[in-house]
């Protein structure tokens, strides 16, 4: 398997083109309808609890956040889930409290998540020679999957070297002191995208743990609807932060001059 970038010839970096880095929000209205996703960076999880099930306090507070409060375990959620988090309760029937939580049934809730914009670079995890997963691109270039970590490091370095902070986000100079600027860095991450149904029926047999719920609702940059599963996407993300604040990019795309070390 390789990481393959399907592109137009003028964007093929192995033919001397600059590397174009996009953003999550740029996919809201991108021209190519095949890859356009008006909900990129947003996700709604719909959970259905048709039969009696016991939820521990932390899980109940997570799923019904802002609607009901069960005990004092809600305070840690904000720190663990960056971005906007809210819940819309369609129905709720509580059976009883327990020592560790609450028993519910016939309940439905929608968990709404929106995350800050960030830089992304998308490739497809495919075999060499596999057809492009979408139309509109007639060229490609590729790297070995074993090179993904180094590739991410190289992009981070090029971004920091070439993108002026004021162009990246004008708020940086206003909100950070000179000493604070020294703490700025790019947090990079890469991996395959998870394609998930927006509706999930939960019973005692498939009840996730609290940490599994946290991972699911936190991993929005790497979660997309099932209708995009044919893309087999492998994604690189980059987030500029000083350790306390996140500075989302303000442009839709950034072009990077490359060197031989990138590929």
C-alpha positions in Angstrom: 0.0 0.0 0.0 1.1 3.6 -0.7 -0.1 7.1 0.1 -1.2 8.5 -3.2 -2.1 12.1 -4.0 -4.5 12.4 -6.9 -4.2 15.8 -8.5 -4.1 17.9 -11.6 -0.7 17.9 -13.5 0.0 21.5 -12.4 -0.1 20.4 -8.8 2.2 17.4 -9.1 5.1 18.1 -6.7 7.2 15.4 -8.4 7.0 17.5 -11.5 8.2 20.7 -9.8 4.9 22.1 -8.5 4.5 23.8 -5.2 2.7 21.9 -2.5 -0.8 23.2 -1.8 -2.0 22.8 1.8 -5.7 23.3 2.4 -7.9 23.8 5.4 -10.9 21.9 6.9 -13.3 24.8 6.1 -12.1 25.2 2.5 -13.9 22.0 1.7 -17.3 23.6 2.6 -17.5 25.2 -0.8 -14.7 23.7 -2.9 -15.5 23.5 -6.6 -15.0 19.8 -7.0 -18.4 18.3 -6.0 -16.8 14.9 -5.6 -14.8 16.0 -2.5 -16.9 18.9 -1.3 -18.2 18.5 2.3 -20.2 21.3 3.7 -19.9 19.7 7.2 -16.1 19.3 7.2 -15.0 20.1 10.7 -18.5 19.5 12.1 -20.2 16.3 13.0 -23.5 15.2 14.6 -23.6 11.9 16.4 -27.2 10.6 17.0 -27.4 8.0 19.8 -30.5 5.9 20.3 -31.1 4.0 23.6 -34.2 1.9 23.0 -33.9 -0.5 26.0 -32.9 -0.1 29.6 -29.2 0.6 29.9 -27.0 1.9 32.7 -24.7 4.8 32.0 -22.0 5.8 34.4 -22.2 9.5 35.5 -19.4 10.7 33.3 -20.9 9.1 30.2 -24.4 10.5 31.0 -22.9 14.0 31.6 -21.1 13.8 28.3 -24.0 12.7 26.2 -26.6 14.9 27.8 -24.3 17.9 28.3 -26.2 21.1 28.9 -29.5 19.4 29.3 -29.1 17.3 32.4 -26.4 17.0 35.1 -25.7 13.8 36.9 -23.4 14.4 39.8 -20.2 16.5 39.6 -18.3 14.8 36.8 -19.0 17.3 34.1 -16.1 19.7 34.8 -13.4 17.7 33.1 -15.2 17.5 29.7 -14.3 21.0 28.5 -10.6 20.3 28.9 -10.8 17.0 27.1 -12.9 18.1 24.1 -11.7 21.2 22.3 -14.1 23.1 20.2 -17.9 23.5 20.5 -19.8 20.7 22.1 -23.6 20.6 22.7 -26.3 18.1 23.0 -29.9 18.1 21.7 -32.1 15.7 23.5 -35.0 14.3 21.4 -36.4 12.1 24.1 -35.4 11.0 27.6 -36.8 8.6 30.0 -34.9 8.0 33.3 -35.7 4.7 35.1 -33.6 5.2 38.2 -30.4 6.4 39.7 -27.7 3.9 40.6 -24.7 4.1 42.8 -22.4 4.8 39.8 -24.8 6.5 37.3 -28.3 6.4 35.9 -30.5 3.8 34.1 -32.4 5.2 31.0 -34.5 3.8 28.2 -36.4 5.1 25.2 -34.0 7.9 24.9 -32.4 9.7 21.9 -29.8 12.4 21.9 -27.8 14.3 19.2 -24.3 15.3 20.1 -23.2 18.3 18.0 -19.5 18.9 17.5 -17.6 21.7 15.8 -13.8 22.1 15.9 -11.5 25.0 15.1 -10.3 25.2 11.5 -6.8 23.7 10.8 -4.5 22.9 8.0 -5.0 19.6 6.3 -3.3 17.6 3.5 -5.2 14.6 2.1 -4.0 11.5 0.3 -5.5 8.1 -0.4 -4.2 4.8 1.1 -4.2 2.6 -2.0 -2.2 0.1 -4.1 -0.1 1.5 -6.9 -2.2 1.5 -10.0 -5.6 1.6 -8.2 -8.0 4.0 -10.0 -8.6 7.5 -8.6 -11.5 7.4 -6.0 -13.0 10.5 -7.6 -13.2 12.1 -11.0 -11.6 15.4 -11.9 -7.9 14.5 -11.4 -5.8 12.9 -14.1 -2.3 12.9 -12.4 -0.8 11.5 -9.2 2.2 11.2 -7.1 2.9 8.9 -4.1 5.1 8.2 -1.1 5.6 5.1 1.0 3.4 4.7 4.0 6.6 4.3 6.1 7.6 7.8 5.1 4.4 9.4 6.6 5.9 10.6 9.9 8.9 12.2 8.1 6.6 13.7 5.5 4.5 15.3 8.3 7.6 16.7 10.0 8.9 18.1 6.8 5.6 19.9 6.0 5.6 21.3 9.5 9.1 22.7 9.1 8.2 24.2 5.7 5.1 25.9 7.1 6.9 27.5 10.0 9.7 28.6 7.6 7.5 30.0 4.8 4.2 31.2 6.2 4.3 34.7 7.8 2.4 34.7 11.1 0.2 37.7 10.2 -0.9 35.9 7.1 -1.6 32.7 9.0 -3.7 34.5 11.6 -3.6 38.3 12.3 -4.7 37.6 15.9 -1.4 36.0 16.8 0.6 39.3 17.1 -2.3 40.9 19.0 -2.8 38.2 21.6 0.8 36.9 22.3 3.7 38.8 23.8 7.2 38.4 22.4 8.0 35.7 24.9 4.7 34.0 24.0 5.6 33.8 20.4 8.5 31.6 21.4 6.1 28.9 22.5 4.3 28.8 19.1 4.5 25.5 17.4 2.6 23.3 14.9 1.0 20.2 16.3 0.9 17.6 13.5 -1.0 14.4 13.3 -1.5 11.9 10.6 -3.5 8.7 10.0 -6.4 7.1 8.1 -9.8 8.7 8.3 -12.5 6.8 10.1 -15.9 6.6 8.2 -18.8 6.4 10.6 -22.6 6.4 10.4 -24.1 9.4 12.1 -26.8 7.3 13.8 -25.8 4.6 16.3 -28.1 2.5 18.3 -26.6 1.6 21.7 -27.6 -1.4 23.8 -25.9 -3.0 26.8 -24.2 -5.4 24.4 -22.3 -2.6 22.5 -22.1 0.2 25.1 -18.7 2.0 24.7 -16.6 3.0 27.7 -16.4 6.6 28.7 -12.9 6.9 27.1 -14.3 5.4 23.9 -17.1 8.0 23.8 -14.5 10.7 24.4 -12.4 9.5 21.5 -15.3 9.2 19.2 -16.6 12.8 19.8 -13.1 14.3 19.9 -11.7 12.8 16.7 -13.6 15.1 14.3 -10.6 15.9 12.1 -10.4 12.2 11.3 -14.1 11.4 11.0 -16.1 11.6 7.9 -19.6 10.2 6.8 -19.8 6.8 5.2 -20.6 8.3 1.8 -16.9 9.3 1.5 -15.5 5.9 2.4 -14.5 5.1 -1.2 -11.8 7.9 -0.9 -9.7 5.7 1.5 -8.4 8.9 2.8 -5.1 9.3 4.8 -5.0 12.7 6.3 -2.3 15.0 7.7 -3.4 17.8 10.0 -1.5 20.8 11.4 -2.7 23.1 14.3 -0.8 26.2 15.4 -0.8 26.6 19.1 1.2 28.1 22.0 0.1 25.4 24.3 -2.9 27.4 25.6 -4.6 29.0 22.6 -5.3 27.6 19.1 -4.8 29.9 16.1 -6.9 28.7 13.2 -5.6 29.6 9.7 -7.5 32.5 8.0 -6.6 31.6 4.3 -8.2 28.7 2.4 -4.9 27.4 1.0 -1.2 27.9 1.4 1.5 27.1 -1.2 4.9 25.8 -0.1 8.1 25.9 -2.0 9.6 22.4 -1.7 13.1 20.9 -1.3 14.3 17.4 -2.0 13.9 16.4 1.7 10.1 16.5 1.4 9.7 13.5 -0.8 
